[in-house]
Amino acid sequence: IHGFNSSPQSEKATRLKTWVEKHYPHINVLVPQLPNFPAQAEKMLNDLVLQHQHGRLGLVGSSLGGYFSIWFSERYQLPAVVVNPAVRPFDLLQNYLGENVNPYTQQHYVLTPKHIVELKALHVAQLKSPDLIWLLQQKGDEVLDYHEAVAYLSKSKQTVEPGGNHAFI
């Protein structure tokens, strides 16, 4: 699940999909293009989870996609790997209120306070199943404060690396 203003064409998404196809060809990797608005993204992801609920399903989410992955992990008891996740995107995205352009899709859209409320509605204050989540975090993340994810997911499995960046090099 990609992050804010990203897409299935992001380097992280394409590298993960290529790696899984090479090493685990029996695993089907879905990387949907999320709508720009939280409630629409949540609905799309919920529909995908329900479509695939009878198979083995896991989540990998990066940044804002990590936030969505945590919510779906808790809601459906799914294993999730979260990569440099946003844990309070409703605070971070205040700086993006107004017109935005997705650099991958070139789609123009306007982020409003209503969308911040939609994001906040997906916040899981207390994790009930932290054992289902594996945090992959690099301390050099220039976009998000890594301390927030480490603290929030303190009861989850964690791989925290020095250096790196938001792309998780």
FENWO-V562205 format. One record per backbone hydrogen bond with DSSP energy under -1.0 kcal/mol. CO is the residue of the C=O (numbers start at 1). NH is the residue of the N-H. If there is no record, write none. Layout:
BEGIN
CO|NH + CO|NH
END
This chain:
BEGIN
1|62 + 3|6 + 7|10 + 10|14 + 11|15 + 12|16 + 13|17 + 14|18 + 15|19 + 16|20 + 17|21 + 18|22 + 19|23 + 20|24 + 24|27 + 37|41 + 38|42 + 39|43 + 40|44 + 41|45 + 42|46 + 43|47 + 44|48 + 45|49 + 46|50 + 47|51 + 48|52 + 52|55 + 59|81 + 61|83 + 62|65 + 63|67 + 63|86 + 64|68 + 65|69 + 66|70 + 67|71 + 68|72 + 69|73 + 70|74 + 71|75 + 72|76 + 73|77 + 79|59 + 80|134 + 81|61 + 82|136 + 83|63 + 88|91 + 88|92 + 89|93 + 91|94 + 92|95 + 93|96 + 94|97 + 98|111 + 100|109 + 102|106 + 107|102 + 109|100 + 111|98 + 112|115 + 112|116 + 113|117 + 114|118 + 115|119 + 116|120 + 117|121 + 119|122 + 120|123 + 129|132 + 130|133 + 132|80 + 133|157 + 134|82 + 135|159 + 136|84 + 137|161 + 138|141 + 145|148 + 146|150 + 147|151 + 148|152 + 149|153 + 151|154 + 153|156 + 157|135 + 159|137 + 161|139 + 163|140 + 165|168
END
